[in-house]
């Protein structure tokens, strides 16, 4: 007996597998394995152009300096 992992893309495929199971050709074993969680920094690295990243960084620096100044 050999075990393989199959990605089900639609309900037709699932019903097909269930039919094969009813004919004793295979056994459907549902595994709810969650994918490995990826850090957001790794996931979105390189999504923005460097120029936009520099603009956002400058805006953040400006906002932080405004937050730290005395308002009284």
Protein Blocks (a to p, Z undefined) as FASTA:
>chain_A
ZZdddddfbfklmmmmmmmmmnomaccddddddcddddfklmmgokacfklmmmmmmmmm
mmmmmmmpccZZ
